[in-house]
C-alpha cells in the first residue's frame, strides 16, 4: 500500500484524482486524499489548485458512484452493506438528521464519522441526486482548497501546523454539528408551514 501511495505522489494532480475517487466510492486506500493534496501542494505549489480541483472531482465522482449503487439496490443494498450495530446507529442518525450527516464528514476530516454509511443511506432512501451532489460539493470544495492552500503556504511545516491545531478543528466541527442539528430540529417544527431545512433528507 505504501508503495502505491508513493506512485500516486509521482502522478501529481492525477494521483489526487484517483485516490479521492477510491476514497469516495468507499474502498480502502493507503493514505487518504487530504494528505496527498497537502503533500502535492508543498512539493508542487504551482499545481496546488489543480490538485485540489481534481481531488474534489474524484471525491464527488466516487461518492456519486456509491450513491447510485445504493440507489439501484435500494433498501436491500442498505441492509447488505450497513446492517451491523454501529452502522444501524449511523443509519438512524441519517434518518433523523438527513444530509447534515453527509455534509459534516465531507467538510471536516477530524470527526471520525463513516461517510460510506451516510452515502449509502442517502442513495437507498431516495435522496435526490442533485441535492446529494450539491451537499457533497459544499463540503469537499472548501476542504480540498484549504489543504491546497495550507500546503502551498506552509510547505513541509503544514503537517505540524495541523497537528498543533487539531483540537481547534475538532471544537469548530462540534460547534458546526450542533448548529446544523439545531436547524434540523427547528425545521421539523416548521414543516407544517412549508418551511424545510435545505439539508433535509428528502
Backbone as JSON, one array per atom type, in Angstrom:
{
  "sequence": "XXXXXXXXXXXXXXXXXXXXXXXXXXXXXXXXXXXXXXXXXXXXXXXXXXXXXXXXXXXXXXXXXXXXXXXXXXXXXXXXXXXXXXXXXXXXXXXXXXXXXXXXXXXXXXXXXXXXXXXXXXXXXXXXXXXXXXXXXXXXXXXXXXXXXXXXXXXXXXXXXXXXXXXXXXXXXXXXXXXXXXXXXXXXXXXXXXXXXXXXXX",
  "N": [[0.82, -1.21, 0.0], [1.94, 1.27, 0.8], [3.84, 1.65, -1.17], [2.19, 2.01, -3.33], [1.01, 4.45, -2.67], [3.27, 6.08, -2.83], [3.68, 5.92, -5.57], [1.39, 7.24, -6.49], [1.98, 9.8, -5.63], [3.94, 10.55, -7.44], [2.42, 10.88, -9.66], [1.23, 13.3, -9.41], [-1.32, 15.82, -9.66], [-3.13, 14.06, -10.93], [-2.86, 11.77, -9.42], [-4.09, 12.63, -7.07], [-6.7, 12.85, -7.99], [-7.32, 10.14, -8.5], [-6.95, 8.83, -5.97], [-8.83, 10.19, -4.45], [-11.17, 9.48, -5.72], [-11.2, 6.69, -5.23], [-11.37, 6.75, -2.44], [-13.82, 8.07, -2.18], [-15.67, 6.26, -3.25], [-15.71, 4.37, -1.38], [-13.74, 2.44, -0.99], [-10.91, 0.78, 0.53], [-7.95, 2.73, 1.1], [-4.52, 3.86, 0.71], [-3.64, 6.23, 2.02], [-5.3, 8.46, 1.99], [-7.04, 11.24, 0.52], [-6.75, 13.85, 1.56], [-4.2, 14.05, 2.79], [-2.62, 13.57, 0.55], [-3.23, 15.72, -1.2], [-2.29, 17.82, 0.39], [0.46, 17.14, 0.54], [1.19, 17.26, -2.2], [0.71, 19.94, -2.67], [2.72, 21.26, -1.26], [5.02, 20.21, -2.38], [4.72, 20.62, -5.09], [3.9, 23.45, -5.63], [2.97, 25.03, -7.73], [0.96, 23.64, -8.95], [-0.97, 23.35, -7.05], [-3.67, 24.21, -6.78], [-4.84, 22.9, -8.89], [-4.53, 20.26, -8.07], [-6.26, 20.28, -5.87], [-8.69, 20.77, -7.18], [-8.95, 18.5, -8.85], [-8.95, 16.5, -6.92], [-11.35, 17.11, -5.66], [-13.13, 16.61, -7.78], [-12.68, 13.87, -8.11], [-13.5, 12.88, -5.59], [-16.23, 13.61, -5.59], [-17.11, 12.19, -7.83], [-16.57, 9.5, -7.07], [-18.16, 9.27, -4.73], [-20.67, 9.75, -5.82], [-20.87, 7.54, -7.47], [-21.02, 5.44, -5.55], [-23.36, 6.26, -4.32], [-25.23, 5.88, -6.42], [-25.07, 3.11, -6.76], [-26.19, 2.27, -4.34], [-28.68, 3.43, -4.66], [-29.77, 2.05, -6.85], [-29.78, -0.51, -5.79], [-31.43, -0.19, -3.6], [-33.21, -0.59, -0.49], [-32.47, -3.17, 0.11], [-29.8, -3.29, -0.62], [-28.81, -1.5, 1.22], [-29.28, -2.9, 3.61], [-27.53, -5.0, 3.21], [-24.98, -3.8, 3.09], [-24.77, -2.14, 5.3], [-25.52, -3.09, 8.03], [-24.66, -3.76, 10.54], [-24.41, -3.32, 14.17], [-23.21, -0.79, 14.8], [-23.38, 0.49, 12.32], [-26.16, 0.57, 12.04], [-26.82, 2.41, 13.98], [-25.74, 4.77, 12.87], [-27.24, 4.89, 10.56], [-29.69, 5.46, 11.66], [-29.13, 8.04, 12.57], [-28.89, 9.33, 10.09], [-31.52, 9.09, 9.11], [-32.76, 10.69, 10.92], [-31.43, 13.2, 10.87], [-30.83, 13.73, 8.23], [-29.16, 15.07, 5.37], [-27.28, 16.51, 6.74], [-25.65, 14.73, 8.04], [-24.09, 13.86, 5.98], [-22.85, 16.16, 5.05], [-21.2, 17.16, 7.18], [-19.0, 15.2, 7.73], [-17.97, 15.34, 5.14], [-16.96, 17.9, 4.97], [-15.3, 18.29, 7.25], [-12.4, 16.78, 8.33], [-11.66, 15.8, 10.84], [-13.58, 14.64, 12.43], [-14.47, 11.43, 13.23], [-16.51, 10.06, 11.42], [-18.42, 7.64, 9.62], [-18.42, 8.1, 6.44], [-19.19, 6.47, 4.29], [-21.43, 4.92, 5.13], [-23.39, 6.91, 5.4], [-23.57, 7.92, 2.79], [-24.48, 5.65, 1.41], [-26.92, 5.34, 2.72], [-28.19, 7.7, 1.9], [-28.47, 7.22, -0.88], [-29.98, 4.8, -0.97], [-32.31, 5.47, 0.37], [-33.61, 7.34, -1.13], [-32.81, 10.06, -1.6], [-32.63, 13.03, -3.54], [-30.56, 13.05, -6.42], [-29.17, 15.41, -7.35], [-29.4, 17.09, -5.16], [-27.97, 15.64, -3.25], [-25.42, 15.68, -4.48], [-24.88, 18.4, -4.47], [-24.68, 18.94, -1.72], [-22.48, 17.34, -1.04], [-20.51, 18.61, -2.61], [-20.49, 21.12, -1.39], [-19.2, 20.52, 0.95], [-16.76, 19.22, 0.19], [-15.37, 20.94, -1.61], [-14.45, 23.4, -0.19], [-12.9, 22.02, 1.69], [-10.77, 20.64, 0.3], [-9.63, 22.83, -1.0], [-8.69, 24.2, 1.2], [-6.68, 22.43, 2.2], [-4.92, 22.5, 0.03], [-4.21, 25.21, 0.01], [-2.98, 25.38, 2.51], [-0.77, 23.59, 2.31], [0.59, 24.84, 0.21], [1.2, 27.29, 1.37], [2.55, 26.83, 3.85], [4.27, 24.77, 3.35], [6.54, 22.18, 4.13], [6.02, 22.4, 6.81], [3.35, 22.28, 7.2], [2.01, 19.92, 8.0], [2.72, 19.67, 10.7], [1.55, 22.0, 11.63], [-1.16, 21.39, 11.33], [-1.32, 19.31, 13.18], [-0.8, 20.72, 15.56], [-3.05, 22.29, 15.75], [-5.24, 20.65, 15.91], [-7.16, 20.28, 17.91], [-8.54, 22.67, 17.85], [-9.79, 22.5, 15.38], [-11.45, 20.32, 15.86], [-13.14, 21.33, 17.85], [-14.38, 23.42, 16.42], [-15.7, 21.87, 14.5], [-17.49, 20.42, 16.09], [-19.08, 22.49, 17.08], [-20.19, 23.4, 14.68], [-21.62, 21.1, 13.93], [-23.47, 20.96, 16.05], [-24.91, 23.34, 15.6], [-26.06, 22.85, 13.07], [-27.59, 20.55, 13.58], [-29.41, 21.66, 15.35], [-30.74, 23.39, 13.64], [-32.02, 21.5, 12.04], [-33.85, 20.43, 13.86], [-35.4, 22.71, 14.35], [-36.41, 23.04, 11.81], [-38.01, 20.78, 11.61], [-40.09, 21.52, 13.27], [-41.24, 23.49, 11.79], [-42.28, 22.37, 9.54], [-44.95, 22.12, 9.08], [-45.67, 24.59, 8.16], [-44.6, 24.7, 5.72], [-41.94, 25.32, 5.52], [-38.64, 24.2, 5.04], [-35.59, 22.79, 6.02], [-32.66, 23.05, 4.04], [-30.86, 20.86, 4.06], [-32.29, 18.64, 4.63], [-33.31, 15.19, 4.43], [-35.07, 14.53, 2.34]],
  "CA": [[0.0, 0.0, 0.0], [2.79, 2.45, 0.87], [4.46, 1.83, -2.48], [1.15, 2.56, -4.21], [0.91, 5.86, -2.34], [4.43, 6.75, -3.41], [3.42, 6.02, -7.01], [0.4, 8.29, -6.69], [2.66, 11.08, -5.46], [4.64, 10.89, -8.68], [1.42, 11.24, -10.67], [0.8, 14.67, -9.2], [-2.76, 16.02, -9.52], [-3.88, 12.87, -11.34], [-2.87, 10.89, -8.26], [-5.12, 13.15, -6.17], [-7.97, 12.47, -8.59], [-7.54, 8.71, -8.33], [-7.11, 8.44, -4.57], [-10.09, 10.76, -3.96], [-12.25, 8.64, -6.26], [-11.18, 5.44, -4.47], [-11.88, 7.06, -1.12], [-15.23, 8.43, -2.29], [-16.52, 5.1, -3.55], [-15.75, 3.56, -0.17], [-12.73, 1.38, -0.98], [-9.73, 1.09, 1.35], [-6.9, 3.44, 0.37], [-3.3, 3.87, 1.52], [-3.3, 7.41, 2.81], [-6.36, 9.46, 2.01], [-6.81, 12.37, -0.4], [-6.33, 15.07, 2.26], [-2.75, 14.01, 2.92], [-1.99, 13.66, -0.76], [-3.35, 17.11, -1.67], [-1.36, 18.6, 1.21], [1.82, 16.83, 0.11], [1.4, 17.78, -3.56], [0.71, 21.41, -2.64], [4.01, 21.8, -0.81], [6.1, 19.78, -3.27], [4.46, 21.19, -6.42], [2.96, 24.54, -5.35], [2.42, 25.59, -8.95], [-0.24, 22.87, -9.34], [-1.74, 23.08, -5.82], [-5.11, 24.39, -7.0], [-5.28, 21.82, -9.78], [-4.65, 19.07, -7.23], [-7.5, 20.42, -5.09], [-9.83, 20.64, -8.09], [-9.09, 17.11, -9.28], [-9.36, 15.72, -5.75], [-12.78, 17.36, -5.5], [-13.83, 15.87, -8.83], [-12.59, 12.45, -7.79], [-14.34, 12.59, -4.42], [-17.63, 13.7, -5.99], [-17.39, 11.08, -8.73], [-16.61, 8.26, -6.3], [-19.34, 9.28, -3.85], [-21.87, 9.61, -6.65], [-20.92, 6.14, -7.89], [-21.54, 4.67, -4.42], [-24.75, 6.7, -4.17], [-26.06, 5.23, -7.44], [-25.13, 1.68, -6.43], [-27.18, 2.13, -3.28], [-29.99, 3.82, -5.19], [-30.25, 0.94, -7.67], [-30.0, -1.66, -4.92], [-32.49, 0.11, -2.67], [-33.02, -0.92, 0.92], [-31.76, -4.45, 0.2], [-28.37, -2.96, -0.66], [-28.53, -0.87, 2.51], [-29.22, -3.96, 4.61], [-26.34, -5.81, 2.95], [-23.74, -3.07, 3.29], [-24.75, -1.35, 6.53], [-26.5, -3.72, 8.91], [-24.09, -4.02, 11.86], [-24.94, -2.44, 15.23], [-22.69, 0.58, 14.65], [-23.96, 1.04, 11.09], [-27.57, 0.85, 12.29], [-26.88, 3.67, 14.73], [-25.49, 5.87, 11.95], [-28.41, 4.96, 9.68], [-30.69, 6.2, 12.44], [-28.74, 9.46, 12.51], [-29.23, 9.86, 8.78], [-32.97, 9.22, 9.02], [-33.19, 11.79, 11.8], [-30.81, 14.49, 10.55], [-30.72, 13.91, 6.8], [-27.88, 15.3, 4.7], [-26.3, 17.06, 7.67], [-24.71, 13.65, 8.33], [-23.19, 13.77, 4.83], [-22.09, 17.4, 4.93], [-20.18, 17.36, 8.22], [-17.76, 14.47, 7.44], [-17.42, 15.79, 3.86], [-16.25, 19.16, 5.18], [-14.33, 18.28, 8.36], [-11.76, 15.46, 8.41], [-11.25, 15.38, 12.19], [-14.64, 13.88, 13.08], [-14.41, 10.08, 12.65], [-17.81, 9.54, 11.03], [-18.3, 6.76, 8.45], [-19.07, 8.69, 5.28], [-19.75, 5.42, 3.43], [-22.77, 4.56, 5.6], [-24.3, 8.01, 5.12], [-23.77, 7.97, 1.34], [-25.35, 4.52, 1.07], [-28.25, 5.66, 3.22], [-28.77, 8.73, 1.02], [-28.87, 6.6, -2.13], [-31.0, 3.77, -0.78], [-33.54, 6.03, 0.93], [-34.29, 8.19, -2.1], [-32.42, 11.47, -1.71], [-32.47, 13.47, -4.92], [-29.12, 13.04, -6.78], [-28.58, 16.76, -7.42], [-29.3, 17.59, -3.79], [-26.85, 14.93, -2.65], [-24.18, 16.16, -5.07], [-24.66, 19.78, -4.01], [-24.22, 18.88, -0.33], [-21.12, 16.83, -1.07], [-19.64, 19.66, -3.15], [-20.4, 22.18, -0.37], [-18.21, 20.09, 1.93], [-15.47, 18.83, -0.37], [-14.65, 22.05, -2.27], [-13.62, 24.15, 0.77], [-11.96, 21.12, 2.37], [-9.56, 20.44, -0.5], [-8.99, 24.13, -1.21], [-7.95, 24.51, 2.43], [-5.45, 21.64, 2.26], [-4.02, 23.01, -1.0], [-3.68, 26.5, 0.48], [-2.08, 25.14, 3.64], [0.47, 23.02, 1.81], [1.27, 25.85, -0.6], [1.64, 28.4, 2.21], [3.47, 26.44, 4.92], [5.21, 23.76, 2.89], [6.77, 20.99, 4.96], [5.56, 22.65, 8.17], [1.89, 22.25, 7.25], [1.54, 18.76, 8.77], [2.87, 20.01, 12.11], [0.54, 23.02, 11.93], [-2.42, 20.67, 11.51], [-1.25, 18.6, 14.46], [-0.86, 21.69, 16.64], [-4.38, 22.92, 15.79], [-6.28, 19.63, 15.71], [-8.27, 20.47, 18.85], [-9.33, 23.8, 17.37], [-10.65, 21.98, 14.3], [-12.46, 19.46, 16.47], [-14.11, 22.21, 18.51], [-15.16, 24.09, 15.37], [-16.57, 20.87, 13.89], [-18.56, 20.12, 17.03], [-19.98, 23.64, 17.09], [-20.93, 23.36, 13.42], [-22.58, 20.0, 14.01], [-24.54, 21.35, 16.97], [-25.73, 24.36, 14.95], [-26.85, 22.23, 11.99], [-28.6, 19.68, 14.17], [-30.44, 22.54, 15.9], [-31.54, 23.85, 12.5], [-32.89, 20.4, 11.64], [-34.95, 20.37, 14.82], [-36.28, 23.85, 14.09], [-37.09, 22.75, 10.54], [-39.06, 19.8, 11.89], [-41.21, 22.22, 13.87], [-41.84, 24.4, 10.81], [-42.73, 21.66, 8.34], [-46.37, 22.37, 8.86], [-45.83, 25.87, 7.47], [-43.98, 24.6, 4.41], [-40.53, 25.66, 5.6], [-37.85, 23.0, 5.2], [-34.14, 22.97, 6.03], [-32.16, 22.52, 2.78], [-30.1, 19.63, 4.2], [-33.17, 17.53, 4.99], [-33.05, 14.02, 3.61], [-35.92, 14.45, 1.16]],
  "C": [[0.86, 1.26, 0.0], [3.47, 2.72, -0.46], [3.46, 2.4, -3.48], [0.97, 4.04, -3.94], [2.07, 6.64, -2.91], [4.27, 6.92, -4.92], [2.44, 7.14, -7.3], [1.02, 9.68, -6.53], [3.37, 11.51, -6.73], [3.67, 11.27, -9.79], [0.92, 12.67, -10.52], [-0.71, 14.78, -9.05], [-3.6, 14.82, -9.95], [-3.92, 11.82, -10.22], [-3.93, 11.32, -7.25], [-6.51, 12.79, -6.68], [-8.29, 11.0, -8.3], [-7.8, 8.34, -6.88], [-8.4, 9.01, -3.99], [-11.27, 9.96, -4.49], [-12.35, 7.33, -5.48], [-11.77, 5.65, -3.07], [-13.39, 7.34, -1.15], [-16.15, 7.25, -2.51], [-16.52, 4.1, -2.4], [-14.77, 2.42, -0.12], [-11.57, 1.76, -0.08], [-8.66, 1.77, 0.51], [-5.71, 3.66, 1.29], [-3.08, 5.1, 2.38], [-4.37, 8.46, 2.9], [-6.03, 10.66, 1.15], [-6.35, 13.64, 0.3], [-4.8, 15.15, 2.34], [-2.07, 14.21, 1.57], [-2.07, 15.08, -1.33], [-2.39, 18.02, -0.91], [0.07, 18.41, 0.74], [2.12, 17.43, -1.27], [1.47, 19.3, -3.56], [2.03, 21.96, -2.17], [5.17, 21.36, -1.7], [5.95, 20.34, -4.68], [3.47, 22.35, -6.27], [2.32, 25.14, -6.59], [1.15, 24.87, -9.4], [-1.12, 22.56, -8.13], [-3.24, 23.16, -6.07], [-5.66, 23.33, -7.95], [-5.45, 20.52, -9.0], [-5.95, 19.1, -6.42], [-8.72, 20.21, -5.97], [-10.04, 19.19, -8.51], [-9.46, 16.2, -8.11], [-10.85, 15.89, -5.49], [-13.58, 16.57, -6.52], [-13.82, 14.38, -8.55], [-13.49, 12.06, -6.64], [-15.82, 12.61, -4.79], [-18.01, 12.53, -6.9], [-17.5, 9.76, -7.99], [-17.84, 8.18, -5.42], [-20.62, 9.11, -4.65], [-22.01, 8.18, -7.17], [-21.48, 5.25, -6.79], [-23.01, 4.99, -4.18], [-25.66, 5.97, -5.15], [-26.15, 3.73, -7.23], [-26.2, 1.43, -5.36], [-28.58, 2.44, -3.78], [-30.59, 2.69, -6.02], [-30.58, -0.28, -6.82], [-31.1, -1.46, -3.91], [-32.17, -0.33, -1.25], [-32.36, -2.29, 1.11], [-30.26, -4.23, 0.2], [-27.95, -2.34, 0.67], [-28.39, -1.92, 3.6], [-27.95, -4.8, 4.45], [-25.07, -5.1, 3.36], [-23.66, -2.34, 4.63], [-25.78, -1.89, 7.51], [-25.94, -4.06, 10.29], [-24.64, -3.05, 12.9], [-24.49, -0.99, 15.09], [-23.3, 1.25, 13.42], [-25.43, 1.39, 11.29], [-27.74, 2.15, 13.06], [-26.71, 4.86, 13.79], [-26.62, 6.0, 10.93], [-29.54, 5.71, 10.38], [-30.4, 7.69, 12.45], [-29.14, 10.07, 11.18], [-30.74, 10.07, 8.66], [-33.48, 10.38, 9.87], [-32.69, 13.14, 11.31], [-30.55, 14.71, 9.07], [-29.3, 14.17, 6.32], [-26.87, 16.08, 5.55], [-25.23, 16.01, 7.95], [-23.76, 13.38, 7.17], [-22.27, 14.99, 4.8], [-20.94, 17.5, 5.93], [-18.92, 16.53, 7.96], [-17.16, 14.82, 6.09], [-16.57, 17.03, 4.05], [-15.08, 19.02, 6.16], [-13.71, 16.9, 8.51], [-11.52, 14.96, 9.82], [-12.33, 14.61, 12.92], [-14.71, 12.49, 12.44], [-15.79, 9.49, 12.38], [-17.69, 8.73, 9.75], [-19.08, 7.3, 7.26], [-19.79, 7.65, 4.42], [-21.18, 5.07, 3.83], [-23.77, 5.65, 5.25], [-24.59, 8.14, 3.62], [-24.71, 6.85, 0.9], [-26.78, 4.79, 1.53], [-28.94, 6.68, 2.33], [-29.26, 8.12, -0.29], [-30.05, 5.66, -1.96], [-32.34, 4.36, -0.33], [-34.13, 7.16, 0.08], [-33.98, 9.66, -2.09], [-32.23, 11.84, -3.17], [-30.98, 13.59, -5.27], [-28.49, 14.42, -6.79], [-28.44, 17.37, -6.03], [-28.11, 16.95, -3.09], [-25.52, 15.49, -3.17], [-23.86, 17.58, -4.6], [-24.13, 19.81, -2.57], [-22.79, 18.37, -0.25], [-20.15, 17.9, -1.55], [-19.44, 20.78, -2.13], [-19.39, 21.81, 0.71], [-16.83, 19.89, 1.34], [-14.69, 20.0, -0.98], [-13.84, 22.86, -1.26], [-12.6, 23.28, 1.48], [-10.68, 20.98, 1.57], [-8.86, 21.75, -0.83], [-8.17, 24.52, 0.02], [-6.64, 23.74, 2.49], [-4.45, 22.1, 1.2], [-3.39, 24.32, -0.56], [-2.66, 26.29, 1.59], [-0.73, 24.6, 3.18], [1.28, 24.02, 1.02], [1.87, 26.95, 0.27], [2.73, 27.99, 3.2], [4.46, 25.36, 4.51], [5.32, 22.58, 3.83], [6.31, 21.18, 6.4], [4.04, 22.51, 8.31], [1.35, 21.08, 8.07], [1.64, 19.04, 10.27], [1.85, 21.05, 12.53], [-0.82, 22.37, 12.16], [-2.45, 19.94, 12.85], [-1.42, 19.55, 15.63], [-2.27, 22.26, 16.83], [-5.51, 21.91, 15.71], [-7.46, 19.82, 16.67], [-9.12, 21.67, 18.49], [-10.3, 23.35, 16.27], [-11.77, 21.12, 14.87], [-13.55, 20.3, 17.13], [-15.0, 22.91, 17.49], [-16.15, 23.11, 14.72], [-17.75, 20.54, 14.8], [-19.57, 21.26, 17.11], [-20.82, 23.69, 15.83], [-22.0, 22.29, 13.45], [-23.76, 20.36, 14.9], [-25.48, 22.36, 16.33], [-26.62, 23.75, 13.87], [-27.93, 21.31, 12.55], [-29.74, 20.5, 14.77], [-31.35, 23.06, 14.78], [-32.49, 22.76, 12.0], [-34.09, 20.31, 12.57], [-35.93, 21.53, 14.61], [-37.07, 23.65, 12.8], [-38.23, 21.77, 10.74], [-40.31, 20.49, 12.44], [-41.96, 23.08, 12.86], [-42.38, 23.7, 9.58], [-44.2, 21.9, 8.04], [-46.63, 23.67, 8.15], [-45.17, 25.86, 6.1], [-42.52, 24.96, 4.39], [-39.71, 24.4, 5.83], [-36.36, 23.33, 5.11], [-33.55, 22.34, 4.77], [-31.37, 21.23, 2.89], [-30.98, 18.45, 4.62], [-33.01, 16.4, 3.99], [-33.88, 13.98, 2.35], [-36.4, 15.83, 0.72]]
}
